[in-house]
Amino acid sequence: MNKNPLEEAKTLWLRTFLEEHLPLVENLTSDTPNWEAIASDFAEQLNQTLCDRQLITPNQQKNPRAQVANALRCLNPNHPAISYPYTLLSPDTYTQLNLEQNKKTDQRQTKFFFGADAIALVDKATSLLHRDDPNEVAAGLAVLIGRRISEILISEFQPCTDYSVWFSEPVKKSGNIPPFEIPTLIEADTVLSAIARLRNAWNINDIKANATSDRQLKQMINKRYEGVPKAVRRHFSDLIPGREVDNDSGEKLYTHVFRSVYAEIATYFYKPSTVPDHRFKAEIQGHFTLTAQGKVRSYTSRPHYDDYLIGDRTPNQEGIKLSLPNISILSVFDDKINETIKDHKGGEQVTKTENAESIDIKGMIEVLQEQYRIATLANEDKYKAIIAGKDALLEEKDVHLAFLEDELKAVRQSPNHQQTSQNNQGLHDEIDRLNGIIESLEQERDEALEKLSQLQNILNPGSSSPQPVQSSNSKTSQSDKQNVQTDKDEGLRAVVRRKEMPDKVDIIDKAIAAIQRYNDEPSRTEQEKWYMSNPAVSELIRDSGYTVSSQVLQARLREKGDELTKHHEKHGLGSRHNRKHDQPISQFIQI
């Protein structure tokens, strides 16, 4: 059944134009006598209509012209009035428009947020699912499944696993697209229930019954969620930075932003270590084409779904929730992982048979050993995270103590020093309290280090005793505690010295210098160079065997901002440059 060409118009005025002028060229072919003159008359009417609508520039005209061209294709895929100079713009004009768009994309700054922000965002979005206002429910769903609101309302969602659903009928695709699995950032049942409530609140089934076409259905649906962007900004603006757009001044949050935010958080939660970030995101965003040879993923949209990144996440690291109960690897990647394990074991498989005596006991033992090894590795990562977290807390307390020391000095220099002894004692009490917290945190960190050492012994039973992971606060902790016991002022000075952490700053500077030397090599191509972003420098430091907290790294990068900017400008590197790399920076640069 042929599509109705009028459905291609996305605005009422353009639909009116098509109703009036399409009949003039409905049966036009290149064999029609004087077809060029007829096509020129049609083009003149289109040009006049665009001018009447104040659509003058090519950028303003490109979308209406594309819709008219699609309407003509409904009449005849090879309709002679489609091409330039009748309906579409010239090829050179489209080339220029694409160059301008690519330039805007390259200049767009990547927005960073933190893992803690991601957790808080998911919690906030989950709480919105139970609100009475449909706009707030829709805002929560936009975060938790990363789909357009129109997709949430009219596409098909079916349960798959505890934390994933089958998704079909994407809004921007036509034809029968088979369902594909997408992760949910919370329990899938909760998401599916919220979708059902939202559709019921907005009477979506009635709208579907009354719509005469898919396009009309989408237009009617769009009117239902005009209040969702306001709900998004009201609830999430303190967690996620906004995005600037052409038709709006400033930086604001839009529901479309959460497609890339969702993809980054889903990668942070669920991505297997064997799958690159961009491949995982392409799969869950549905950026692929089905061919006779199988699924072909498209990475052309990668600059858009990399708009938002978690700054304290290592690129391509394994999802932090994969080791939790009821969390499954997406089936499309699970099969590949199983094949990898099979190949690694020389093709052996454990097969289930009805005869118990034929069970491969050796194979079962190997599987159990592999599961134990994976679980042990997961615990190792957990304890490393605990150590990093304790160090971050210690650094935060260091800053607080330094602030208190400044206040204490100010009190002593005050002309009313004798009258402020009570305040002075209060500051000392606060210092004692914070040092107690530090002592507790250091104890917990030391316990985690001990457990990590035991796990490393299990993983490497034949190796020599493993070197303990160096904690950013471990060198001075004992001496600091002794100083606090004997002299509060000396203890404060020791804490300040620890806060400055010259060894950590030196590591950061060495990493920056290594990247600069690499980029400055005369034979280095532009493609091979690296932009010194927080994630790139952090990954290089971590893969080189060092630990530096994100707070210290960010502070140092800010201090060296002018130097880094000059280096990046010298080599023509933008903030999105590193997306060109498909290997980690440590494969090319070492500290």
N, C-alpha and C positions, 0 to 999 in steps of 0.2 A: 504494500500500500504506500503510495507516494505521500510525502509530507506536505502539509499545507504551507505554501511559501509565506503566508501572512504571519505564521507563528515565529518566523525568524526575527521579526521586529520586536525589540525590547522596550520600545516607547510607543505611546499612542500616536504621536505625530508621524512617526515613521511608518506605522501600520496604515495610517490614512494615506500617506504618499503611495505605498504599495498598492492599496486598493484602487487608487485613481490611475496609476501609470503602468502597473504590470500588464494589464490587458493589451497595451500598445506593443509589447515585445513578447507576448506569451508564446507565439508560434514562430518567433524569429529564428532563422538559421543563417549560416553563411551562404546558403544557396538562394536565399530570398533576394529578389531584385531590389537593388538600392538599400541593402541591409545596413550599410554604414551610415546612411542618412537617418534611418529610423533609430539606430542605436545612438547617434549623435543628439537627436531630439530628446531621447530618454535621458541622456547624460546632462543635457542642458537643464531639463526640469529638476534633476537631482541637485545640480550645482546651485540652482536658484533657491531650492528648498533649504539647503544647508546654509546659504547666506542669510536667508530670512530668519533662521534659527540662531544667527550670530556664531555659527561654527565655521571659522575662517581658516585656522591653521591646520596643517596636515595631522597634527596630533589630536585635534578636536574632531577631525573628519574620519579618522581611520576606522573607528568602531562602527558608526552608522554605515559607512561604505561597505565594510565587511558583512554587515547584516543584509544589505541589499544584494551583495554578491551571493550570499547563501540562499536568498530567496530565488534568485535567478537559477541557481544550481538545482533547486527543487523542480524547476520547469525543465531544465536541460543541463546535465553536468558539464556540457561543452558549449554553453550559451555564449554567442559571440559578443554580447554586451557586457560580459563580466570583466574582461581584461582592460588594461589601460589603452586608450584615454577615455573610456566610457564610464565604468563604475569604480574600479580600483585605482589607487594612486600609482605613480610610476615606480618601477623597481628601485631606482636610485633613491626615491623618497623613502621607501620602506627600509632600505639599507641605512639611511641617515637616522630614521626613527629608532631602529634597533641599536645603532651605535650610541645614541643619546641615552637609551634605556639601560644599556650595558654599563655606560659610564656612571649613571646614577646608582646602579647596583654595586659597582666596584667601590664607589665613594661612601656607600652606606656603612655606618659603623656597626660592628657586631655588638650586641647587647649581652652583658654578662650578669648572671645571678649565681647564688651559691647553693650548695646542696641543702643547707638548712632552709633556704628560701623555698626550694622545691618541695620539701616535706611540708612546710607551713602552707604553701599554696594548695597542695593536695588536701590537706586537712580543712582549709577554708572552703574549697570547692565542694568537699563532701558535706559539710554542714549546710551548704546552700540547697542541696538536693531535697531537703525536708521543709523548705520554706513554702509559704502559701503563694507567694508572688511567682508566676511562671517565668518572668524575666530573670529572676535570681536562679531558679532551677536550670534554665537554659545556660546561664553564665557558668554554673558549676559543671554542667555536662560538656561545654566547650573545652574546659580544662582537662577533664578526666578521660575523654575519648578523642579529642583533637579533630573533630569533624566540624564542617560548617553547620550552622543552625538548620539550614534547609535540608542538609543530609540527615541530621538527627531526626527531623520531623517526617521525612517521606522515604528514607532508605530503609533497607531491611537489616535488622540485627537479630542474630540467633545465638544462644549460649554455646560456648565451645569448651573452655576450661574454667576453673575458678577465677582466673584473672585474664580472660580473653573472650572475644566474641567473634562470630562470623559476620562480616560486613559485605553487603552487596548493593548494587545500583548506585554507584557514586554519582553525584549530581552532574559533574562536568564530563562524564563519559556517556557515550551512547552505545546501544546494542546490548546484548546479553553478556555481561561480564560475570564470570563465576565468582562466588563469594571468596573472600580471603580473610585470614585471621588477623585481628588487630588486638593489641593488649589494652586492658583497662587499668588505670592507675590505682583503682581500688577493686573490691570484689565485683565481679561481673553482674551478679544478681542484683546488687544495689543499683548499678548503672541502668540495667534493663528496666527495673521497676520505675526509676525516675523518668526514663524515656516514655514509658506507657502513661505515667501521670501527666507529663507535659503535653503529650498528644491529645489526651482527653481534655485537658484544661483549655486548649486552643481549638478544640473541635476539628482536628485534622481529618478525621474520616469523612465528616460532612463536606469539608472543602474538596477532598479528593473526588467525592461523588458528584459535585457540582462543576468541577473543572472540565472544560472541553478539550484541553490539550496539556501536554507536559509543561509547556512554557507558561500557559495561563496558571497552572497549578503553582509553579514556582513564584510567579508574580503575586498570587494571592497569599502564599506562605510568607513571602518577604514582609508583607504588611503586618504579620502577626508579631514579629520580634524586633520592632523598631526600638523598644526600650531595653533590649539586651546590652548594647554597648554601654549605656549609662550604668547598668548593674555591674558590668565588668570593671569599669573605672572606679566605682564606689567601693568595691570589695577587694580588688587586687592591685591597685595602683601603688600600695606601700610595699609590695613584694616583687613586682616585675616592672622594669623600666618600660616606658612607652616607646612607640615608633612614630617617626614623622612621616607624613604622607603629603602628596601634592595638593590635595584639596582641603587641607586643614593645617592651620598654623600650630607650631609647637609640637610636642611629642605626647601622644595619647595612646591609650590602650584600645584595641579593637578585637573583636572576636577572632578575626583572621590571624592575629598575632599568635594565638594559642595553638595554632597548627604546628608552628615550629617549637614553641615552648613544650607542648605535649610530646613531640618527637624526641626532644632532648631529654626530658624526664623519663620517658619510656625506655630510652637507651640507657640512661643512668640506672634504671631499676632492673631491666630484663635482658639486656644484650649479652649473648654468649661471647666469651673471650676470643673465639675463633672467627667471629664475624666482624668486619670493619664497621665503624659507625655509619658511614654513608650508605652502605648496603642495607643495614638494619632499618635506617630511616626511610630509604626508598621503598622497602617492602611494606612497612606499616602505613605509609602515606599513599600506597597504591600507585606509585610512579613506575609502572611497568606496562608492557604490551604483550599480549598473548599471540604467539605465532605457531606455525606448524611444527617448528623445532623446539617449542617450549616458551618459557617466560623470559622476556628480554627487559631488564630493568633500565629505566631512564634516569640519568643523573643530571639532566639539564636544569632541573629545579633545585639542585643542591644549594646554590647561593641563597635561596629563599628559605629553605628549612634549616639552614645553618645560621639564620639571623640571630638566634638566641642560643647561648652556650653556658654551661655550668662552669664557672671559673676555677673552682677547686676540684674538678674532676679530670683525671688523666685520660686523654683521648684513647679510645679503643679499649678501655678497661672493662672488665666483666661487670655485669649488672650486680648491684649490691644486694638485691633481693632474691637472686637465683637460688641461694642456699636455704631459703625459708620454706616451711611446709606449704604444700598446695600450689607452689609456684612452678610452672612448667615452661620449658623453652618453646618458642613458637614452632609449630610442627614443620614449617618450611625449612627451618634451620636444624631442627632436631634430627631429621633424616640424614642431613649432611654430616652432622657430628657422629651419628652412629656409624656411617660409612667410614669416617676417619678412624674411629676406634677399631673397626673391623680390619681395615687395611693395616693398622699398626700392629695388630695381633696376628698378622699373617693369614687373614681370611677365616680364622676360626670363629664359629658362632655357637651359642648355647641354644639348642633346639629343644622344644617341648614335645615329648612323645607320650603315648599312652602307656608305654612300658617303662616303669620306674627304673628298671635295671639299666636301661640304655641312656640315662641322663649323664651328660658330660660333667663329672664331678670336678675335673681339673679346670674346665671352662668356668664353672660356677665360682670356684675359688678365685680365679683370676678376676672375674667380675666384682666379687666382694672386695678384693684387694684394691681394685681400681676405685670403687666407691669409697673405701676408707681413705685412700690417698686424696681424693677430691674433697672429702669432708675435712680432712686435716688441713689441706690448703685453705679451705674456706675459713677455718678457725684461725689460721695464721694471718689471713687478711683482716679478720675481725680484731685480733689483738694489735695488729699494726695500726688499725683505725683508732683503737682505744688509746694507744700511745700518742698518736698524733693529736687526738682530742684533748688528752690531759696536758700536752705541751701547749696547746692553744689556750687552755684555761689558765695555765701558769703564766703565760705571757700577758694575758688580760689582767691577772692579779698584779703582775709586775708594774704595769702601767698605772694601776690604781695606787699602788704603794708609792710610786714616784710622785704622783699628784699629792699624796698625803705629806710626803717629805717637803715639797715646795710650800705647802700650807704651814707646816711646822716651822720652817725657816722664817716664813713671813711673820708668824706669831712671835718668834724670838726677837725679831728685829723691830717689833712694834714698841712704841714708847710706853704703852700700857701693859708691858709684858707681865709685870707682877700681878695685874688684875685679871690676867687671862690664864692663870694656872689651871683652872678647871677645864677650859677648852683644850689646853695643852694635854692634860691627862686623858681627855676624851680621844684625842688623836692617837695617843699611845695605845689606848684600849683597842681602837680600830685596827692599828697596826698589828697588835697581838692576835686579834681575831683573824685577820687576813693571813698572817703567817701560820696560824693553825690550819687554815684551809689549804695553804700551800703544802704543808707537811702531809696532810691527808692525801692530797692529789699526787704528791711524789710517791707516797707509799703504794697507792693504787697503780701508778705507772710502773713502779718497780716490780709489782706482782705480775703485771701484764708482760713485762720484759722477760721475767722468769718463765712464764708459760710459753712465750714465743720461743725461747731458747729450747725448752723441752720439745716443742713441736718440730723445730728444725733438726733436733737430734733424731726424732722419729723418721723424718723425711730423708735424712742423710746419715744412716746408721754407720756407714763405713768411713765417714769423713772425720776430720779432727773437730775439736770443740768449736762450735760456731761463734763468730764474733757477735756480741750483743748489738742490737740496734741502738745507735747513738741517739739519745733523746736530747732535744735542744736545750733542756734545762739541767741535764744530769751532771755537768762538770762542776758546778758551783753549789749544788744543793746542800751538801753536808756542811761545807764551810759557812754558807749563809746561815744555816740553822744555829751553828755554834755562835756566830757573831751576834745573832738576835738574842740568844740567851744571855750574853755578857754585856752587850752594849747596843741599845736600840738604834742609836744614830749610825753606828758602824754597820749594823745590819741593813739599814736603809741604803747606805752607800753601796753595799755589796749587791743588794737587789737591783739598784740602778745600773751597776756595772754589768750584771747579768742581763738586764733588759736590752742593753745596747748590742750584745751578742756580736762582737766584731768577727768571730769565725763564720757566722751565718752570712753576714754582709759580704765577707770575702768570697764565700762560695757563690753567691749571686753575681758578684762582679766578675768572677772567673767564668761563669756561664755566659754572661753577656759578652765578655771579651772573646770567648771562643766562637760565638756566633758571628761577631763582627769580623774576626779574622777569616772565618769561612766565607762570608759574603764578599770580603775585599779581595779574594783571590782573583787575579786578572782573567783567568780562564773560566771563571764561574758564570754560568748562564743565568738570566733573570729567573727562569723556571726553578733553578736549583736553590735559590737564595731563601732565607727564612726571615720572616717578620718577628721581632722580639716581643711577642705578646705574653701575657701572664701564663696561659696554658703551655706555650712552647718552652719558655724558660723553666717553668715548674717541672715539665716532663723531663727535660735534659738533666736537671739537678737530681730528680728522683731516680732516673735510670742510671745515673752515675754513682748511686749508692749513698746519697746524702738526703737529709731531711731538713726542709725549711718550711715554716708555716706560711700559709697564704697571706696572713696579715703582714708579716715581715717582708715577703716578696713584693706585695703590692706597694708598700711604703717605699721600698728601695727603687722600684721602677718609676714611681712618681718623682723621687729625688733626682733620678737620672733622665727625666722626661725630655729635657732640651737636647741632651746628647743623643738619645734614641731617635728623636724626631729628625735631627740632622742626618743621622745614618740612614734612616728609612727614606728620606727625601733624596739623598745622594744616590740610592739604588732604585728609586721609583717603586717602593714597596708600600702597598696599602694594607689596612688592618685585615682584609679578607684574603690576603695573598697566600697564607698557609694552607688554604683549602685545595690548592693545586697539588699538595703532597699527599701521596697515598701510603707513605711509610713514616714511622716515628722519627723525630729529629735525632734521636740517639743513634740511629743507623748511619748518620752522616757526620755527626759532631760529638766530640768527647771533651769533657772538662780536663 
